[in-house]
């Protein structure tokens, strides 16, 4: 029996977004600005409907802490 996990699906989407939107070379850190991740994650979480606003805010707060250590950039490994 498989169990669909909306958070894991969203995290997978965020990793793919990093790989698609980065300006880093192939095989690089796949960095993108925190503002981009924040917008995408908030949008996708809101249309998913199973991830609360509280969970979204907590996730983004953690990612922002990591991004602040990397000049405002989110790295794929932050997921």
VMD Tcl script that draws the C-alpha trace (Angstrom):
set ca {
  {0.00 0.00 0.00}
  {1.44 3.34 -0.98}
  {0.71 6.49 0.95}
  {0.84 9.85 -0.82}
  {2.63 12.45 1.26}
  {1.86 16.04 0.16}
  {4.90 17.48 1.92}
  {7.32 15.05 0.24}
  {5.71 15.75 -3.11}
  {6.08 19.49 -2.55}
  {9.72 19.11 -1.49}
  {10.40 17.10 -4.62}
  {8.83 19.92 -6.66}
  {11.05 22.47 -4.89}
  {14.18 20.44 -5.71}
  {13.13 20.31 -9.34}
  {12.48 24.06 -9.32}
  {16.01 24.64 -8.03}
  {17.45 22.50 -10.81}
  {15.35 24.23 -13.47}
  {15.65 27.85 -12.33}
  {19.28 27.95 -11.21}
  {21.93 29.87 -13.08}
  {24.59 27.51 -11.71}
  {26.35 25.19 -14.10}
  {25.18 21.59 -14.46}
  {26.15 19.65 -11.33}
  {26.48 22.83 -9.27}
  {24.69 23.73 -6.04}
  {21.48 24.63 -7.93}
  {21.07 27.89 -5.99}
  {18.05 30.14 -6.40}
  {16.98 33.25 -4.45}
  {14.97 32.72 -1.27}
  {12.26 35.03 -2.59}
  {11.69 32.69 -5.54}
  {11.45 29.61 -3.33}
  {9.20 31.44 -0.88}
  {6.80 32.43 -3.65}
  {6.74 28.98 -5.27}
  {6.43 27.05 -2.01}
  {3.67 29.30 -0.66}
  {1.74 29.09 -3.92}
  {2.03 25.32 -4.28}
  {1.23 24.70 -0.60}
  {-1.88 26.87 -0.85}
  {-3.27 25.05 -3.88}
  {-2.40 21.66 -2.37}
  {-4.77 22.33 0.51}
  {-3.25 19.76 2.87}
  {-0.36 21.87 4.15}
  {-1.41 24.47 6.70}
  {-0.30 28.08 6.67}
  {1.46 27.44 9.99}
  {3.43 24.55 8.46}
  {4.26 26.65 5.41}
  {5.52 29.54 7.52}
  {7.60 27.23 9.74}
  {9.17 25.57 6.69}
  {10.00 28.90 5.04}
  {11.46 30.26 8.28}
  {13.85 27.29 8.41}
  {14.80 27.67 4.76}
  {15.36 31.42 5.24}
  {17.79 30.71 8.08}
  {19.79 28.49 5.73}
  {19.56 30.97 2.85}
  {20.79 33.80 5.07}
  {24.01 31.81 5.56}
  {24.41 31.67 1.76}
  {23.83 35.31 0.77}
  {20.06 34.85 0.41}
  {20.33 31.83 -1.86}
  {18.59 28.51 -1.30}
  {20.60 25.44 -2.20}
  {19.01 22.17 -3.28}
  {20.53 20.46 -0.24}
  {18.43 22.68 2.05}
  {15.53 20.40 1.25}
}
mol new
graphics top color blue
foreach p $ca { graphics top sphere $p radius 0.5 }
foreach p [lrange $ca 0 end-1] q [lrange $ca 1 end] { graphics top cylinder $p $q radius 0.2 }
display resetview
